[in-house]
Amino acid sequence: MNKYLTIAATAFALAAGPASALSCLPTHPVAAFNAVSEAEESFVVLHGEFDFDVKKVPDVNAPPVSVKIPTQFKGKLLTSNGFTDEVDVAVTLALNCAGPWCARVSPKTDYLAYVLQTEDELIFNVDPCYAFAFANPEDKYIEAIEQCAAGNDCTPK
């Protein structure tokens, strides 16, 4: 449901014109987990750092655009036992700009990331509302996500 709210908020901001501000509803990491769990697409949940050329990130005031940047992710993959599997994997970072609001991701920063898994690649889609990207997540959120993956209570708190 949150992904639809994010899409609706972005579409509204684009339709409203330049005088309006982008309005994003904050996404809770557990709500994001529930959204990707219910999605038709396949997702993996990663906790760690992305390494990429920051010069490829669009300017903050970029026009509506979507940019794909190759990255290398190093960190842990969520399993039913928690963030237990060490991974070092290529991920495509897809940054989306909606008018003057542009998604930004910093290399070598700790992220809790919900990453789309296709047959060919992993894609970390980041929109200006950051619905599936959480920089420097608090330990309580990491623990909550691990509880979700274990099949325990998955209610955002």
VOBA-1610 file (N, C-alpha, C; in pm, whole numbers, padded with zeros to 5 digits, always signed):
BEGIN
Met+00082-00118+00000Met+00000+00000+00000Met+00086+00126+00000Asn+00197+00123+00076Asn+00283+00241+00083Asn+00341+00277-00052Lys+00371+00175-00134Lys+00428+00209-00264Lys+00326+00285-00348Tyr+00197+00253-00330Tyr+00095+00324-00404Tyr+00080+00467-00351Leu+00093+00485-00220Leu+00087+00619-00163Leu+00202+00704-00214Thr+00320+00644-00223Thr+00437+00717-00271Thr+00418+00756-00417Ile+00369+00664-00497Ile+00344+00693-00638Ile+00239+00803-00650Ala+00134+00794-00570Ala+00029+00896-00574Ala+00082+01032-00531Ala+00164+01035-00427Ala+00220+01163-00379Ala+00310+01224-00486Thr+00390+01141-00551Thr+00480+01191-00656Thr+00397+01241-00775Ala+00297+01165-00815Ala+00214+01206-00928Ala+00141+01337-00896Phe+00091+01349-00774Phe+00023+01472-00735Phe+00118+01590-00741Ala+00240+01571-00692Ala+00338+01680-00692Ala+00371+01723-00835Leu+00380+01627-00925Leu+00411+01660-01064Leu+00295+01734-01130Ala+00173+01692-01099Ala+00056+01752-01162Ala+00026+01890-01105Ala+00066+01914-00982Ala+00031+02039-00916Ala+00109+02158-00969Gly+00223+02135-01031Gly+00300+02245-01088Gly+00413+02290-00998Pro+00496+02381-01049Pro+00617+02419-00979Pro+00594+02498-00850Ala+00479+02557-00828Ala+00458+02637-00708Ala+00437+02550-00585Ser+00407+02423-00602Ser+00380+02335-00488Ser+00507+02263-00445Ala+00502+02211-00326Ala+00614+02135-00273Ala+00580+01986-00279Leu+00684+01905-00287Leu+00665+01761-00285Leu+00620+01722-00145Ser+00514+01646-00136Ser+00462+01603-00007Ser+00475+01452+00002Cys+00559+01408+00094Cys+00581+01264+00111Cys+00534+01221+00249Leu+00464+01111+00251Leu+00430+01051+00379Leu+00550+00967+00423Pro+00595+00984+00547Pro+00711+00905+00590Pro+00678+00757+00589Thr+00772+00678+00544Thr+00756+00534+00539Thr+00833+00472+00654His+00770+00386+00727His+00834+00313+00835His+00904+00192+00775Pro+01024+00156+00819Pro+01093+00039+00762Pro+01011-00090+00766Val+00932-00108+00870Val+00848-00228+00879Val+00733-00220+00779Ala+00676-00102+00759Ala+00571-00087+00657Ala+00628-00115+00519Ala+00751-00072+00495Ala+00817-00102+00366Ala+00835-00253+00352Phe+00874-00321+00459Phe+00888-00467+00454Phe+00755-00531+00417Asn+00648-00488+00480Asn+00515-00542+00450Asn+00476-00516+00305Ala+00507-00397+00255Ala+00473-00363+00117Ala+00545-00453+00018Val+00676-00474+00037Val+00748-00559-00058Val+00712-00706-00041Ser+00672-00745+00080Ser+00629-00883+00103Ser+00501-00915+00026Glu+00416-00812+00011Glu+00289-00829-00058Glu+00297-00800-00208Ala+00409-00749-00253Ala+00424-00710-00394Ala+00431-00833-00484Glu+00390-00814-00608Glu+00402-00921-00707Glu+00547-00944-00746Glu+00627-00839-00744Glu+00769-00849-00778Glu+00845-00913-00663Ser+00967-00957-00692Ser+01054-01015-00589Ser+01151-00908-00538Phe+01168-00904-00408Phe+01260-00810-00346Phe+01356-00884-00253Val+01474-00827-00236Val+01566-00869-00132Val+01586-00749-00041Val+01617-00777+00085Val+01642-00670+00180Val+01790-00675+00215Leu+01856-00561+00196Leu+02000-00552+00218Leu+02029-00451+00328His+02135-00477+00402His+02181-00382+00504His+02332-00368+00489Gly+02374-00250+00446Gly+02516-00227+00425Gly+02539-00102+00342Glu+02648-00103+00266Glu+02690+00017+00191Glu+02695-00007+00041Phe+02661+00099-00033Phe+02673+00100-00178Phe+02794+00184-00214Asp+02871+00135-00309Asp+02988+00210-00356Asp+02966+00243-00503Phe+02973+00372-00537Phe+02950+00415-00674Phe+03012+00552-00696Asp+03016+00592-00822Asp+03070+00722-00860Asp+02965+00830-00834Val+02988+00911-00731Val+02891+01012-00692Val+02870+01119-00800Lys+02964+01132-00891Lys+02950+01230-01000Lys+02834+01195-01093Lys+02788+01071-01090Lys+02678+01028-01176Lys+02541+01058-01117Val+02538+01103-00992Val+02411+01136-00926Val+02360+01268-00983Pro+02231+01275-01020Pro+02177+01399-01076Pro+02184+01514-00977Asp+02191+01634-01031Asp+02190+01754-00950Asp+02057+01762-00876Val+02060+01822-00758Val+01939+01834-00677Val+01826+01900-00754Asn+01857+01994-00841Asn+01754+02065-00917Asn+01734+02009-01057Ala+01762+01882-01075Ala+01747+01819-01206Ala+01601+01818-01249Pro+01575+01824-01379Pro+01437+01811-01427Pro+01391+01666-01404Pro+01264+01637-01424Pro+01219+01499-01407Pro+01305+01405-01492Val+01370+01313-01426Val+01463+01223-01492Val+01480+01098-01407Ser+01519+00992-01469Ser+01554+00869-01399Ser+01695+00831-01444Val+01783+00809-01349Val+01922+00779-01378Val+01958+00644-01320Lys+02026+00562-01400Lys+02072+00432-01350Lys+02224+00438-01334Ile+02270+00399-01215Ile+02412+00405-01182Ile+02456+00268-01135Pro+02563+00213-01193Pro+02613+00085-01142Pro+02676+00104-01005Thr+02644+00013-00912Thr+02701+00019-00779Thr+02751-00118-00738Gln+02830-00120-00635Gln+02871-00244-00571Gln+02821-00237-00427Phe+02742-00335-00386Phe+02689-00340-00251Phe+02772-00437-00168Lys+02808-00395-00048Lys+02875-00483+00048Lys+02800-00474+00180Gly+02760-00588+00230Gly+02688-00590+00356Gly+02623-00724+00377Lys+02500-00720+00429Lys+02430-00843+00464Lys+02293-00850+00397Leu+02255-00972+00366Leu+02127-01006+00306Leu+02035-01059+00415Leu+01910-01016+00415Leu+01812-01064+00512Leu+01766-01204+00473Thr+01772-01294+00570Thr+01718-01429+00556Thr+01616-01449+00668Ser+01556-01564+00675Ser+01459-01589+00783Ser+01527-01593+00920Asn+01660-01599+00921Asn+01736-01597+01047Asn+01793-01460+01079Gly+01759-01359+00999Gly+01809-01224+01020Gly+01907-01184+00911Phe+01981-01077+00936Phe+02083-01032+00841Phe+02208-01117+00864Thr+02206-01237+00807Thr+02310-01336+00837Thr+02408-01361+00722Asp+02365-01339+00600Asp+02448-01374+00485Asp+02527-01254+00435Glu+02660-01263+00440Glu+02747-01159+00386Glu+02736-01162+00233Val+02721-01045+00172Val+02714-01037+00026Val+02800-00922-00025Asp+02851-00942-00144Asp+02926-00840-00218Asp+02876-00857-00361Val+02783-00770-00401Val+02710-00793-00525Val+02687-00662-00601Ala+02681-00675-00734Ala+02649-00559-00819Ala+02500-00528-00807Val+02469-00399-00795Val+02331-00352-00787Val+02321-00228-00874Thr+02212-00217-00950Thr+02186-00095-01026Thr+02109+00000-00936Leu+02163+00118-00917Leu+02097+00222-00840Leu+02015+00305-00938Ala+01883+00306-00920Ala+01793+00382-01007Ala+01739+00500-00928Leu+01793+00619-00955Leu+01750+00741-00887Leu+01647+00812-00972Asn+01538+00854-00909Asn+01430+00919-00981Asn+01411+01061-00932Cys+01392+01153-01026Cys+01367+01293-00994Cys+01225+01327-01038Ala+01155+01398-00950Ala+01020+01445-00981Ala+01025+01597-00974Gly+01044+01659-01088Gly+01062+01804-01090Gly+01192+01838-01019Pro+01191+01937-00932Pro+01314+01974-00864Pro+01349+01883-00746Trp+01265+01783-00718Trp+01291+01693-00607Trp+01359+01569-00661Cys+01481+01551-00621Cys+01561+01442-00675Cys+01611+01352-00563Ala+01598+01222-00584Ala+01648+01126-00487Ala+01799+01135-00479Arg+01852+01125-00360Arg+01996+01129-00338Arg+02034+01009-00252Val+02142+00945-00287Val+02198+00836-00208Val+02346+00865-00195Ser+02400+00841-00077Ser+02542+00867-00054Ser+02620+00737-00053Pro+02733+00733-00124Pro+02816+00613-00118Pro+02877+00598+00021Lys+02910+00473+00054Lys+02977+00442+00181Lys+02895+00489+00301Thr+02764+00483+00289Thr+02671+00516+00398Thr+02590+00391+00428Asp+02561+00365+00553Asp+02485+00248+00594Asp+02339+00264+00551Tyr+02288+00167+00475Tyr+02149+00170+00428Tyr+02077+00040+00461Leu+01950+00054+00491Leu+01856-00056+00489Leu+01783-00036+00358Ala+01799-00131+00266Ala+01751-00112+00130Ala+01662-00228+00086Tyr+01548-00193+00029Tyr+01457-00290-00030Tyr+01484-00287-00180Val+01540-00396-00231Val+01597-00399-00365Val+01519-00497-00453Leu+01473-00447-00567Leu+01400-00529-00663Leu+01493-00633-00723Gln+01447-00758-00728Gln+01526-00866-00786Gln+01456-00912-00914Thr+01522-00887-01028Thr+01470-00935-01156Thr+01549-01059-01196Glu+01517-01115-01310Glu+01593-01231-01358Glu+01737-01194-01389Asp+01759-01068-01428Asp+01891-01026-01476Asp+01973-00945-01377Glu+01906-00875-01284Glu+01982-00784-01199Glu+01906-00750-01071Leu+01978-00685-00982Leu+01920-00626-00863Leu+01911-00475-00888Ile+01794-00415-00856Ile+01773-00273-00882Ile+01725-00206-00753Phe+01802-00110-00708Phe+01765-00031-00590Phe+01700+00097-00639Asn+01565+00097-00644Asn+01488+00213-00689Asn+01472+00311-00574Val+01516+00433-00596Val+01504+00536-00493Val+01431+00655-00553Asp+01316+00687-00494Asp+01239+00803-00539Asp+01260+00919-00441Pro+01211+01037-00473Pro+01233+01152-00384Pro+01172+01135-00244Cys+01081+01041-00227Cys+01020+01017-00096Cys+01093+00910-00015Tyr+01189+00843-00075Tyr+01271+00742-00007Tyr+01186+00633+00059Ala+01088+00582-00014Ala+00997+00482+00040Ala+01065+00350+00076Phe+01173+00316+00004Phe+01238+00187+00028Phe+01387+00202+00054Ala+01428+00319+00100Ala+01569+00348+00128Ala+01579+00417+00264Phe+01652+00357+00356Phe+01664+00412+00490Phe+01811+00425+00525Ala+01859+00549+00526Ala+02000+00576+00558Ala+02020+00569+00708Asn+02131+00509+00748Asn+02170+00499+00888Asn+02053+00454+00977Pro+01997+00335+00947Pro+01881+00290+01023Pro+01917+00260+01169Glu+01825+00291+01256Glu+01844+00260+01398Glu+01838+00109+01419Asp+01910+00062+01522Asp+01913-00082+01553Asp+01774-00138+01576Lys+01684-00059+01637Lys+01549-00109+01663Lys+01476-00144+01533Tyr+01507-00073+01423Tyr+01444-00104+01296Tyr+01504-00229+01233Ile+01634-00244+01246Ile+01699-00366+01195Ile+01643-00488+01269Glu+01632-00478+01401Glu+01576-00588+01481Glu+01430-00616+01443Ala+01352-00511+01419Ala+01212-00529+01381Ala+01200-00601+01247Ile+01286-00565+01152Ile+01284-00630+01020Ile+01323-00777+01033Glu+01420-00804+01118Glu+01460-00944+01140Glu+01345-01024+01201Gln+01268-00961+01290Gln+01151-01028+01348Gln+01047-01056+01239Cys+01028-00961+01149Cys+00935-00981+01037Cys+00978-01101+00953Ala+01106-01105+00919Ala+01158-01212+00833Ala+01145-01348+00900Ala+01147-01349+01033Ala+01133-01476+01107Ala+00987-01519+01120Gly+00896-01435+01070Gly+00755-01471+01074Gly+00685-01423+01200Asn+00750-01337+01278Asn+00690-01283+01399Asn+00610-01156+01367Asp+00562-01091+01473Asp+00482-00969+01457Asp+00553-00870+01365Cys+00479-00817+01271Cys+00537-00725+01173Cys+00452-00598+01164Thr+00418-00545+01280Thr+00339-00424+01289Thr+00434-00306+01313Pro+00428-00202+01230Pro+00514-00086+01255Pro+00488-00025+01393Lys+00597+00001+01465Lys+00585+00060+01601Lys+00669+00183+01610
//
